[in-house]
Amino acid sequence: MAKAIDFEKAWRQAYKKTDYSLIEPLLHKKYLSFDHRMGMEVDYQTEKSLIDTVSPLITMGPWKLLYENDDVYVFVVFSKHNDNPTRYITTMVTGHLEDGRLTRHEIVREVLDYDPSEGQDWNWEDYQ
């Protein structure tokens, strides 16, 4: 059975390299993702297109695991959007699992008015 760390590694590879080879075996055939900020539910193929579009524009920072059991995982993820000016976003990601496979992602994003790496033991260069 996949653990939250397996999903983190797979999603990071998808966003950083647009390589979906790790995430695809972890997805249930009925997988859907819902982004609450955008009010949009998408299937896996649409999500891949969105990742392909945004991945060159962001640096995905650390993932902090808040909770995990056999049915769900919850992460907080920080990201840096290379806009002008630079934007920082925190994302709450909840993954719902069935038979160890991801059936649903629920995502809530919030734009931050500060750099979340300041005063921490990590920096953005560690994640580029």
C-alpha positions in Angstrom: 0.0 0.0 0.0 1.3 3.4 -1.0 2.2 5.9 1.8 1.9 9.6 1.8 5.6 10.0 1.1 5.1 7.9 -2.1 2.5 10.4 -3.3 4.7 13.4 -2.4 7.6 12.0 -4.5 5.3 11.2 -7.4 3.5 14.6 -7.5 6.9 16.4 -7.1 8.3 14.5 -10.1 5.1 15.3 -12.1 5.4 19.0 -11.3 9.2 19.3 -11.6 9.9 17.1 -14.6 6.4 16.6 -16.1 7.1 12.9 -15.6 4.0 11.0 -14.6 5.5 7.5 -14.4 5.4 7.5 -10.6 1.9 8.9 -10.1 0.0 7.0 -12.7 0.2 3.6 -10.9 -1.0 5.2 -7.7 -4.2 6.6 -9.2 -7.6 4.9 -9.0 -9.4 4.6 -12.3 -12.1 7.0 -11.0 -9.6 9.7 -9.9 -10.8 13.3 -9.8 -9.2 16.5 -8.5 -11.2 19.4 -7.1 -9.6 22.8 -6.6 -11.8 24.8 -4.2 -10.3 28.2 -5.1 -11.1 27.7 -8.8 -14.3 25.8 -8.2 -13.1 23.3 -10.8 -13.2 19.5 -10.8 -11.0 17.8 -13.3 -10.0 14.2 -14.4 -6.5 13.1 -14.6 -5.9 14.0 -18.2 -7.0 17.5 -17.7 -4.9 17.8 -14.5 -1.9 16.7 -16.5 -2.5 19.5 -19.0 -2.7 22.0 -16.2 0.5 20.7 -14.6 2.3 20.9 -18.0 1.2 24.5 -18.3 2.1 25.7 -14.8 5.1 23.6 -13.9 7.7 25.8 -15.7 6.4 28.8 -13.8 6.7 27.5 -10.2 9.1 26.2 -7.7 7.4 23.7 -5.4 8.9 23.9 -2.0 8.6 21.5 1.0 5.6 19.3 1.6 4.7 19.0 5.3 2.7 16.0 6.2 -0.1 16.9 8.6 -2.0 13.6 8.7 -2.1 10.1 7.2 -4.1 6.9 7.6 -5.1 4.2 5.2 -7.9 6.3 3.7 -6.5 9.9 3.6 -3.4 12.0 3.6 -3.2 15.8 4.2 -0.2 17.9 3.2 0.7 21.6 3.3 2.8 22.6 0.3 4.6 25.9 -0.3 5.3 27.1 -3.8 7.0 30.1 -5.4 5.4 31.5 -8.6 8.0 33.2 -10.8 5.8 36.1 -11.7 6.8 39.7 -11.6 6.5 40.3 -8.7 7.1 36.9 -7.2 4.1 35.3 -5.5 4.1 32.8 -2.7 1.3 30.3 -2.3 0.4 27.7 0.4 -1.7 24.8 -0.7 -3.6 22.3 1.5 -3.8 19.0 -0.3 -6.1 16.2 0.9 -5.8 12.9 -0.9 -8.7 10.3 -0.5 -7.6 6.7 -1.0 -9.5 3.6 -1.9 -7.6 0.2 -1.9 -4.4 2.2 -1.5 -5.0 4.2 -4.7 -5.8 7.9 -5.0 -9.4 8.5 -5.9 -9.8 12.2 -5.1 -7.6 15.2 -4.5 -9.0 18.3 -2.8 -6.9 21.4 -3.1 -7.2 24.7 -1.3 -4.7 27.5 -2.2 -4.0 30.8 -0.5 -1.7 33.6 -1.7 0.7 34.6 1.0 2.0 38.2 1.6 5.4 36.9 2.7 8.1 34.5 1.7 7.5 31.3 3.7 11.2 30.3 3.5 12.3 33.3 5.6 13.5 32.2 9.0 13.2 28.5 8.1 15.8 25.7 7.7 15.2 25.5 3.9 15.4 27.8 0.9 14.0 27.8 -2.6 17.3 26.8 -4.2 17.0 23.5 -2.4 13.9 22.7 -4.6 14.9 24.0 -8.0 
